[in-house]
Amino acid sequence: MNVTRRNVVAGAAAFSMLPLAVRTDANTDIDVAIVGGGIAGTYAAWRLASEQPRLRIALFEMSDRIGGRLRSIAFREAPHLVGEAGGMRFLPAHKHVFNLVRQLGLPARGYPIIEPQDRLALRGRSYTYADAEKPTKLFPYNIPPSDQATNSRRYVEGVEKIIPGFGHMTPARWLRIRSGVRYKDRLLKDWPNWALMADIFTAEEIRFSQDSGGYDIAPLGSALDDFDEELLGPDLSKPFLTIAGGYQKLPLALAAESRRLGARVLTETRLAHLSMPGLPGQPFRLGLVDRADRTSVLSARRVVLALPRRALELIEDFPARRDPHVAGLIASVVGVPATKAFLLYPRAWWRDLGIDGGRSVTDMPARMFYALGAEKERLASEPANGFGLLMAYCCGTDVQYWQQLAPQAPREAAGFQWLPGNSGLALEIHREAGLTYATQPPAPLGACLQDWTVDPYGGGWNLWRQGFDGIELADSVMSPIPGHALYICGEAYSPYCQSWAEGAVERAETMLQRHFGLKPPQWLG
């Protein structure tokens, strides 16, 4: 059917006012179908099963694991030395995730980012962060020496050409003015971030900023989205936290609790067909394909698509997506290419350099190294048994370099593969690590790679595209077809917390309160 506002509005308001438990119908197979076993989907299942136990709830995940882009890995030789192939940390300011972790009783600990002895290796020179603060330790960029200092005001001064008062902007003031700010007669949402930066900074300034920061500017991201994250998001200078034993424990715990409360959680079950009801209140029809390629059809009162953009596009038969309004909402974000690779070492050799943990940055394709296994924040339940784990993390164009070095992974692996320590990819990362840390590390024992650009993810995280205002659009994406109980939630369409698990949980919680009648949980504060 061609879904338009005109043919769905009639009767929708009255229908939506009735509690869901009252509207259950013996002619439907389930009350709520949740598609996607990442953090947003498992959270929605857990909250609904906890608060409305009469509902028949089913969660469907196409892969063989729960977690989505939270994926914790460990080598067989060091099972308690866990690396995060996906999301890896959160802040106390991420109130949904922080309080959820406490509510579930999961063990949180500190996650170091930059320590004084971590390294910065740019244009052939490698300094510790402590040394890089000295005026005699400069990298060969054609910028004033003062601009290499961490307390440089060059960025603030540049942005104030676009947003007067940026250096003292409060979140409240930014929310009042953000949608109307113009630069050269164009709204900020209509500027791609890279073009705006290129208009106010020199090429060398941009190169130094990207090289030293570890992240590339996304070519299709909106400048407004970038400033929203900077001015409305949490303070990233505060100490980070993670979950001891793996961040993936969070969605796994939510899925386990959902099952205990009566919800069905099925993996290796792919949504291939989703048809809209003819009238509001009538059931959706879902075509599901299992691991044996067998198709089954069931009906559901409400459908939650807890999926990123690329996974939504992969639903083979989804007639509603042909509606220009719905298609435009789905396409309002863009996935950011990202990969993570891990090398297992017989020992944490970075301790010889005075490094316990944290991040070192290079302008080589590996871009960021995280040293794992000797952090002072580790709990007694996380013995490294003498091993060391080095994570290489990059995004943007460098991802293509690692894709060329890695063998083709099976489609069902969704971008993840184990590799020998002497593979081409492992040896190149090992070489770059030696140059970054200015030492000769021992040979790696093994490696693995997660490429988040592949289906069904389409990127490590998502950004609002040029021409779109995430704060204005987020609620429309959540309920894309007025009058029908079809909802989209997850990190991809978070107003200003994309790239964080917090964005996924906040979107799911907001959806449950607005469209399912749930009240804010007491543990949220």
BALO-767512 format. One line per 10 residues: number of its first residue (from 0); for each residue y, z, x of C-alpha. Coordinates in steps of 0.2 Angstrom, whole numbers. Example, Ala and Ser with C-alpha at 12.3 -4.5 7.8 and 13.67 -1.06 7.14 Angstrom:
// residues 2
0> -22,39,62  -5,36,68;
// end
This chain:
// residues 525
0> 0,0,0  18,-2,5  25,15,6  43,17,1  55,31,-4  56,23,-21  38,23,-26  34,41,-20  49,52,-25  45,54,-44;
10> 36,70,-47  36,75,-28  48,89,-30  38,98,-43  22,96,-34  29,103,-18  35,119,-26  17,124,-31  7,135,-18  -6,125,-9;
20> -20,137,-14  -16,134,-33  -17,115,-31  -35,115,-23  -46,102,-32  -64,102,-33  -63,83,-32  -57,83,-14  -68,87,1  -55,98,10;
30> -38,105,7  -30,102,24  -36,90,37  -28,93,55  -30,78,67  -28,83,85  -36,97,95  -21,101,107  -10,116,106  -1,111,90;
40> -17,107,80  -26,122,85  -11,133,81  -9,125,64  -28,128,60  -27,146,66  -11,151,56  -17,143,40  -35,150,42  -27,167,45;
50> -14,167,31  -22,156,17  -41,160,19  -45,151,3  -41,134,10  -54,122,16  -47,118,33  -55,105,45  -48,100,63  -54,84,70;
60> -53,80,89  -58,63,96  -62,69,113  -76,81,119  -64,95,123  -51,106,115  -34,107,123  -25,90,123  -13,90,137  -17,108,142;
70> -32,105,154  -38,118,166  -50,112,180  -60,121,193  -72,114,207  -90,120,207  -88,128,224  -73,139,217  -75,142,199  -61,155,198;
80> -49,144,207  -41,135,192  -29,121,193  -18,115,178  -21,96,176  -8,96,162  4,110,156  4,124,168  18,137,164  29,145,152;
90> 44,156,151  47,173,142  61,163,133  48,152,126  46,164,112  32,156,102  21,154,117  25,170,125  22,181,110  7,171,105;
100> -1,174,122  2,193,119  -4,192,101  -21,184,107  -23,196,121  -23,183,135  -20,188,153  -3,182,158  4,183,176  18,176,187;
110> 18,158,192  28,155,208  39,139,210  49,139,225  47,152,239  58,153,255  44,146,266  39,131,254  44,114,262  56,100,258;
120> 51,84,267  64,70,264  67,54,275  56,59,289  62,77,291  53,93,285  62,110,283  57,126,274  69,130,259  76,144,269;
130> 80,132,284  87,119,272  101,130,267  108,130,285  122,118,288  113,111,304  97,107,294  103,91,285  93,76,278  99,59,282;
140> 108,54,266  125,46,265  133,60,256  144,74,261  134,89,269  141,101,256  132,91,243  115,95,250  118,114,247  110,122,232;
150> 127,129,227  135,111,227  146,108,212  145,89,213  134,87,198  144,98,187  160,89,193  152,72,189  146,77,172  163,84,167;
160> 169,66,168  158,63,153  158,80,145  174,90,148  171,108,151  152,105,154  151,118,168  156,132,155  148,124,139  140,137,128;
170> 125,132,117  135,135,101  149,123,106  137,110,112  129,110,95  146,107,87  151,93,98  135,84,104  133,71,91  151,65,93;
180> 153,64,112  157,47,118  158,39,135  166,22,137  166,21,118  147,24,117  139,39,110  128,49,122  112,45,112  116,26,115;
190> 116,28,134  100,28,144  101,43,156  99,32,172  113,21,167  125,36,163  120,44,180  123,27,189  140,26,182  146,43,189;
200> 136,46,205  133,35,220  116,28,223  113,40,238  118,55,227  106,50,214  92,46,227  95,63,235  95,72,218  78,64,213;
210> 70,66,230  74,84,232  71,88,213  53,80,213  56,71,197  62,54,193  75,49,180  65,42,165  71,24,163  71,24,144;
220> 76,42,140  92,46,131  106,54,140  109,65,125  91,71,126  94,76,144  110,86,140  101,94,125  87,101,136  100,106,149;
230> 112,115,137  100,121,124  84,124,133  79,140,142  85,145,159  73,136,171  79,148,186  70,162,178  52,167,183  38,157,176;
240> 22,164,169  4,156,166  -12,162,159  -25,169,172  -40,158,172  -31,143,164  -18,138,152  -31,129,142  -37,146,137  -23,146,124;
250> -29,132,113  -47,137,116  -44,154,109  -35,147,94  -49,135,90  -62,150,92  -52,161,80  -50,147,68  -69,144,67  -71,163,65;
260> -60,163,50  -69,149,42  -61,133,48  -71,118,54  -67,112,71  -76,96,76  -74,87,93  -79,69,96  -73,64,79  -60,51,79;
270> -48,46,65  -50,28,62  -43,26,44  -30,35,35  -25,29,17  -10,36,7  -13,42,-11  -5,31,-24  5,46,-31  10,62,-25;
280> -3,75,-27  -17,63,-26  -29,65,-11  -28,56,6  -43,46,12  -49,48,30  -61,37,39  -69,47,53  -80,40,67  -92,51,77;
290> -99,50,94  -113,39,88  -101,27,81  -105,32,63  -91,32,50  -89,44,36  -75,46,23  -68,61,16  -53,66,5  -40,79,9;
300> -25,86,0  -14,87,15  -15,79,32  -7,86,48  -6,73,63  -4,84,78  -3,70,89  9,61,102  16,44,99  2,34,108;
310> -12,43,98  -3,39,82  -2,21,87  -21,21,90  -26,25,72  -33,8,69  -30,7,50  -15,17,45  -6,7,32  9,19,31;
320> 13,14,49  18,-3,43  33,4,34  48,1,45  55,18,42  38,27,47  36,15,62  54,18,68  51,37,67  35,36,77;
330> 43,25,90  58,36,93  51,44,108  44,37,124  30,43,135  33,48,153  21,42,166  13,57,175  -2,61,186  -9,76,194;
340> -22,76,208  -31,91,216  -38,93,234  -51,107,237  -50,114,255  -62,126,264  -47,138,266  -29,141,260  -22,133,276  -4,135,270;
350> -5,154,274  -4,149,292  13,143,288  18,159,279  16,151,262  7,161,248  11,149,234  24,139,226  30,121,226  35,110,241;
360> 43,93,238  43,76,247  50,59,244  33,52,247  22,46,232  14,63,230  31,70,226  27,88,223  13,100,231  8,116,223;
370> -2,128,234  -15,138,224  -27,151,230  -17,163,240  -3,168,227  2,186,227  3,185,208  -16,181,206  -26,194,197  -42,202,202;
380> -51,191,189  -46,176,199  -55,177,216  -52,161,227  -67,166,238  -58,159,253  -55,142,246  -38,133,244  -32,121,230  -18,109,233;
390> -10,100,218  0,84,220  10,81,205  21,65,202  29,56,187  38,39,185  35,24,196  25,34,209  11,35,196  7,17,199;
400> 4,20,217  -10,32,213  -17,21,200  -20,8,213  -29,20,225  -40,27,211  -56,19,205  -56,14,187  -61,29,176  -72,26,161;
410> -62,25,145  -70,40,137  -64,51,152  -46,49,146  -39,47,163  -49,61,172  -61,59,186  -69,69,200  -68,60,218  -75,64,235;
420> -64,72,248  -65,56,258  -60,44,244  -45,33,248  -34,43,235  -39,60,243  -36,55,261  -18,48,257  -13,64,248  -21,74,262;
430> -10,63,275  6,66,265  2,85,263  1,85,282  18,77,284  26,88,271  20,104,278  22,98,296  4,103,301  -13,96,302;
440> -24,103,287  -43,104,288  -52,90,279  -53,91,260  -70,95,252  -67,86,236  -54,79,224  -50,75,206  -36,65,197  -29,66,179;
450> -19,51,174  -9,55,158  -3,37,155  -20,32,148  -25,32,130  -24,42,119  -10,51,128  2,38,133  11,50,146  12,67,152;
460> 26,72,140  38,63,129  57,60,128  68,54,114  73,36,117  89,28,120  98,26,103  89,41,95  96,59,92  81,71,93;
470> 89,85,84  94,74,69  77,65,68  65,79,71  63,85,53  62,67,47  47,64,59  39,80,53  38,74,35  40,55,37;
480> 36,50,19  45,60,6  35,67,-8  18,65,2  10,79,11  8,70,27  15,79,42  17,75,61  20,89,73  18,92,92;
490> 28,92,108  32,73,107  44,76,93  52,93,98  71,93,96  74,100,113  58,107,120  49,91,124  37,93,139  33,111,135;
500> 19,119,125  33,129,117  39,113,109  22,110,101  20,127,94  38,128,88  35,112,78  19,117,71  26,134,66  41,126,58;
510> 30,114,48  20,128,42  35,138,36  43,123,27  29,114,20  15,126,18  25,142,12  20,153,27  31,167,32  36,170,50;
520> 23,180,58  27,198,63  22,196,81  34,182,83  49,194,83;
// end
